[in-house]
């Protein structure tokens, strides 16, 4: 199944043109090398990059170690960076990602999603991507759906349903490609022919988890895979946590479907709150430990949502309102208020005279009688001798002809 290239609500999956050759290529090579040298989210490295840029930072690491080091960076950490810097081959990594149909984006590129700049000194050094999408355009209309890996059937169904609904509204679903809620969200978007992006804690050519190899291939063909780590990199527990800040910053809002009290998806939601993004939660049973974290999030100020319409109302443009919620309309809901008051005054058994019904309804006998005939025509009331009572809907209908044979 393919995405909707002709749907005006969905950004085109046509890839952006490759960056033009020039001085920017030196910065690209340097930052590609630095993604092998420095772990994602390193704030001290981020300060050096903000001050000196990627090319100067890399040159500093490659110089004689007796020269003045980068400020505020410890000797041991600097020694490790310098050791890795001497063995990096960024040209090979860039060639490899190109052969996979991907790109390496850096700040300043036309396709760089500038909302990542809100991360300050923990902003990614660059992003390795694989897939046909134009990331900057997609990120502007994206929502993160995250939650528990060991989710319940309720959680998986809800995540898929939300993703399907968001896709039909023209929104891009972003998640982390893990088992459970993440996988259900990606599959829901793909099943609707929609757009989805997976932010990985590994290289975009390294399927993780292995059981999602097929899913990741589908996302690479229909959406986009995103990672801070260079090709061939494997995930670690800390990299999963650091990956979550990218999901939070990249999207307009984060929805948590199921989560325990200690859950990586809550890290994503709290990062979204710090960044000024919308934070949402889907409630679950109060007896379920897998919903306890979501309920805690809701108590802390997240917005409760139950379907895609409510999510779009929160993150979308002014006027994208969810439909009003109400129960089914019953026939008695359509009655005039005065007629409904007479209906409330009718006994089930025994029947009451018109004067008594008028007294209970607070009206005159003539008005009560007129409304009783209206209720009789609508099937709500029936006459019994000299009195009136509610129609016995449980009474079986008679086949006998009225008025005798």
C-alpha positions in Angstrom: 0.0 0.0 0.0 1.3 3.5 -0.8 0.8 6.9 0.7 -1.4 9.6 -0.8 0.8 11.7 -3.1 -2.3 13.4 -4.5 -4.0 14.0 -1.2 -3.9 17.8 -0.5 -3.8 17.2 3.2 -0.7 15.1 3.1 2.8 16.5 2.3 4.3 15.0 -0.8 6.6 12.1 -0.2 8.9 13.3 -3.1 12.4 13.6 -1.7 14.1 17.0 -1.4 17.0 17.6 -3.8 20.4 16.8 -2.4 22.3 19.7 -0.9 24.4 21.7 -3.3 28.1 21.1 -3.3 30.2 23.8 -1.6 31.7 24.9 1.7 28.7 23.3 3.5 30.0 19.9 2.5 32.9 20.4 4.9 30.5 20.9 7.8 28.4 17.9 6.7 31.5 15.7 6.7 32.5 16.9 10.1 29.1 16.4 11.6 28.8 13.0 10.1 32.1 12.1 11.7 31.0 13.6 15.0 27.9 11.3 15.1 30.4 8.4 15.5 32.5 10.2 18.1 29.9 11.8 20.4 26.8 10.2 22.0 23.4 11.8 21.2 22.3 14.6 23.5 25.7 15.5 24.9 25.2 19.0 26.2 28.9 19.9 26.5 29.5 18.8 22.9 26.5 20.8 22.0 28.0 24.0 23.5 31.2 23.4 21.5 29.2 22.9 18.3 27.2 26.1 19.0 30.4 28.1 19.6 32.8 26.6 17.0 30.6 24.6 14.5 31.2 21.1 13.4 34.3 21.5 11.3 36.3 23.4 13.9 35.2 21.1 16.7 36.4 18.0 14.7 39.7 19.7 13.8 40.3 20.5 17.4 39.8 16.8 18.3 42.3 15.8 15.6 45.0 18.2 16.6 48.0 17.4 18.8 46.6 16.6 22.3 49.1 19.0 23.8 47.2 21.9 22.3 44.5 23.6 24.4 41.4 21.3 24.5 37.8 22.3 24.1 36.5 24.3 27.1 34.5 22.6 29.8 35.2 19.1 28.5 37.0 16.7 30.9 40.4 15.2 30.0 39.1 11.6 30.0 36.1 12.3 27.8 38.3 14.4 25.4 40.7 11.5 25.2 38.0 9.1 24.2 36.6 11.5 21.6 40.1 12.0 20.1 40.6 8.2 19.9 37.4 7.7 18.0 38.0 10.8 15.8 41.2 9.1 14.4 39.2 6.1 13.2 36.1 7.7 11.6 35.4 7.5 7.9 32.5 9.9 7.3 32.8 9.7 3.5 32.1 5.9 3.7 29.1 6.5 6.0 27.7 9.2 3.6 28.2 7.0 0.6 26.4 4.1 2.4 23.4 6.2 3.3 23.1 7.5 -0.2 23.1 3.9 -1.6 20.2 3.1 0.8 18.2 6.0 -0.6 18.8 8.1 2.5 20.4 11.4 3.4 22.3 13.0 6.3 20.7 16.3 7.3 22.4 19.0 9.3 21.2 22.3 10.8 20.9 24.9 8.1 19.8 22.4 5.4 16.5 23.3 3.7 15.0 20.1 5.0 16.2 20.5 8.6 13.2 20.5 11.0 13.9 23.8 12.9 11.7 22.8 15.8 14.6 20.6 16.9 16.5 23.8 17.6 14.3 24.1 20.7 16.5 21.4 22.3 19.3 23.9 22.6 22.7 22.4 23.3 21.2 18.9 23.2 20.0 19.4 19.6 21.1 16.5 17.3 24.5 16.9 15.6 22.7 15.8 12.5 20.0 13.3 11.4 20.5 10.2 9.3 17.3 9.5 7.3 16.0 6.8 5.0 12.9 7.2 3.0 11.1 9.4 0.4 9.7 12.0 2.7 10.6 15.7 3.0 11.2 15.7 6.8 10.8 19.4 7.5 7.4 19.5 5.8 6.2 16.3 7.4 7.3 17.4 10.9 5.2 20.5 10.7 2.0 18.3 10.7 3.0 15.4 12.9 1.8 13.9 16.2 3.7 11.4 18.3 1.9 8.2 19.5 3.9 6.4 22.2 3.3 3.9 24.9 4.1 0.5 26.5 5.9 -2.2 24.8 4.0 -5.0 26.6 0.7 -3.3 25.9 -2.8 -4.8 26.3 -5.1 -5.6 23.3 -7.1 -2.5 24.3 -3.9 -0.4 24.0 -2.9 -1.9 20.7 -6.4 -1.4 19.2 -6.6 2.2 20.5 -3.2 3.1 19.1 -4.0 1.7 15.7 -7.4 3.4 15.7 -5.9 6.8 16.6 -3.2 6.4 14.0 -5.8 5.6 11.3 -7.9 8.6 12.3 -4.9 10.9 12.3 -3.9 9.7 8.8 -7.4 10.3 7.5 -7.1 13.9 8.8 -3.8 14.3 6.9 -1.5 14.1 10.0 1.8 12.2 10.1 2.1 9.6 12.9 5.6 9.6 14.6 6.7 6.8 17.0 9.7 4.8 17.9 9.1 1.5 16.1 9.2 -0.6 19.3 7.0 -3.5 20.1 3.5 -2.7 21.5 2.0 0.7 21.1 4.7 2.0 18.8 4.3 -0.8 16.3 0.5 -0.6 16.5 0.6 3.2 15.7 2.9 2.7 12.7 0.7 -0.2 11.3 -2.5 1.9 11.8 -1.1 4.7 9.7 0.2 2.4 7.0 -3.1 0.5 6.9 -4.9 3.8 6.2 -2.5 4.6 3.4 -1.1 7.4 5.6 2.3 8.8 6.4 4.4 7.6 9.3 7.9 8.3 10.7 10.0 6.1 13.0 12.7 7.7 15.2 15.2 5.0 16.0 17.8 4.5 18.7 20.0 2.7 16.2 21.3 3.3 12.7 18.6 3.6 10.0 20.1 0.5 8.3 20.0 -1.6 11.5 16.5 -3.0 12.1 15.6 -3.0 15.8 13.8 -4.9 17.2 14.5 -7.7 14.7 10.9 -8.7 14.7 10.0 -5.4 13.1 12.3 -5.7 10.1 9.4 -6.0 7.7 7.6 -3.0 9.4 10.7 -0.8 9.2 11.1 -1.7 5.5 7.5 -0.6 4.9 8.1 2.7 6.7 11.3 3.3 4.7 9.3 2.9 1.5 6.1 4.7 2.5 7.4 7.1 5.2 10.8 7.9 6.7 13.2 6.4 9.2 15.2 8.9 11.4 18.2 8.4 13.6 21.0 10.4 15.2 23.4 7.5 15.1 25.4 6.6 11.9 24.8 3.5 9.8 25.5 0.2 11.6 25.0 1.6 15.1 23.2 -0.5 17.7 20.8 0.7 20.4 21.6 0.9 24.2 19.2 1.7 27.1 20.6 5.2 27.3 20.1 5.8 23.6 16.4 4.8 23.8 15.9 7.5 26.5 17.8 10.1 24.6 15.9 9.3 21.4 12.7 10.3 23.1 13.6 14.0 23.3 13.8 14.0 19.4 10.3 12.5 19.2 9.0 15.2 21.5 10.7 18.1 19.8 9.9 16.9 16.2 6.1 16.8 16.7 3.3 19.2 17.5 2.2 17.0 20.4 2.7 13.6 22.1 -0.1 11.1 23.0 0.6 8.4 25.5 -1.7 5.4 25.1 -0.6 3.0 27.8 2.3 3.4 30.3 3.4 2.2 33.7 4.7 4.7 36.3 8.3 4.0 35.1 8.0 4.2 31.3 10.1 5.7 28.6 7.0 7.1 27.0 6.4 9.3 30.0 9.9 10.7 29.4 8.8 11.6 25.9 5.6 13.3 27.3 7.4 15.2 29.9 10.0 16.4 27.4 7.1 17.6 25.2 5.7 19.6 28.1 9.1 21.2 28.8 9.4 22.1 25.1 5.9 23.7 25.1 4.3 21.0 23.0 0.9 19.5 23.6 0.9 16.5 26.0 -2.1 14.1 25.8 -3.1 10.8 27.4 -5.6 8.1 26.7 -7.3 6.8 29.9 -7.6 3.2 30.7 -9.0 1.0 33.5 -8.1 2.2 36.9 -7.2 -1.4 37.8 -4.6 -1.6 35.0 -0.9 -1.0 36.0 -0.3 -0.2 32.3 -2.6 2.8 32.5 -1.3 4.1 35.9 1.4 6.2 34.3 -1.1 7.8 31.9 -3.4 8.6 34.7 -0.5 10.2 36.6 0.3 12.3 33.5 -3.4 13.4 33.2 -3.4 14.4 36.9 -0.2 16.5 36.2 -2.0 18.5 33.5 -2.0 16.5 30.3 -5.1 16.7 28.2 -7.4 13.6 28.1 -8.1 12.4 24.5 -10.2 9.5 23.3 -10.0 9.8 19.5 -8.3 11.4 16.5 -10.8 14.3 16.4 -9.9 15.4 19.9 -6.2 15.2 19.1 -6.6 17.3 15.9 -8.7 19.8 17.8 -5.8 20.4 20.2 -2.8 20.4 17.8 -4.5 21.6 14.6 -5.5 25.0 13.3 -8.2 27.2 14.7 -11.5 25.8 13.7 -10.5 22.1 13.7 -13.1 21.3 16.3 -14.0 17.8 17.4 -17.7 17.0 17.0 -19.9 17.5 20.1 -20.3 14.4 22.2 -23.7 13.2 23.3 -25.7 10.0 23.8 -28.3 8.7 21.4 -31.4 10.8 20.8 -34.5 9.1 22.3 -38.0 9.8 21.0 -39.0 11.5 24.3 -36.0 13.9 23.8 -37.9 15.5 20.9 -41.0 16.3 23.0 -42.0 19.8 23.8 -40.9 20.5 27.4 -44.6 20.9 28.6 -45.5 17.6 27.0 -42.5 15.9 28.5 -43.7 17.3 31.9 -47.1 15.6 31.5 -45.3 12.4 30.4 -43.3 12.5 33.7 -46.6 12.8 35.6 -48.1 9.7 34.1 -48.2 6.6 36.4 -47.3 3.1 35.2 -50.1 1.6 37.2 -52.9 2.1 38.3 -54.2 4.7 35.9 -54.8 8.3 37.1 -57.6 10.7 36.1 -56.7 13.7 34.0 -57.2 16.2 36.9 -54.6 14.3 39.0 -52.1 14.2 36.1 -52.6 18.0 35.5 -52.0 18.6 39.2 -48.7 16.6 39.1 -47.6 18.3 35.9 -48.4 21.8 37.1 -50.9 22.6 34.3 -54.6 22.8 33.7 -56.8 19.8 33.0 -57.6 21.0 29.5 -53.9 21.5 28.6 -53.0 18.1 30.2 -55.8 16.3 28.2 -54.5 17.8 24.9 -51.0 16.7 25.7 -52.2 13.2 26.8 -53.8 12.8 23.4 -50.5 13.8 21.8 -48.6 11.3 23.9 -51.2 8.7 23.0 -50.7 9.3 19.3 -46.9 9.0 19.8 -47.3 5.7 21.7 -46.2 7.0 25.1 -49.6 7.0 26.9 -52.8 4.9 26.8 -56.3 5.3 28.2 -57.5 2.9 30.8 -61.2 3.4 31.7 -61.5 7.0 33.0 -57.8 7.4 33.6 -54.4 7.5 31.8 -51.2 5.6 32.3 -47.9 4.9 30.6 -48.0 2.5 27.6 -47.0 -1.0 28.7 -44.3 -1.6 26.2 -43.7 -5.1 27.5 -47.3 -6.1 26.8 -47.6 -8.4 23.8 -49.6 -6.9 20.9 -53.0 -8.5 20.3 -53.9 -9.8 16.8 -57.7 -9.5 17.6 -59.6 -7.0 15.5 -60.8 -3.9 17.4 -64.6 -3.5 17.7 -65.4 -7.3 17.6 -65.8 -9.6 14.7 
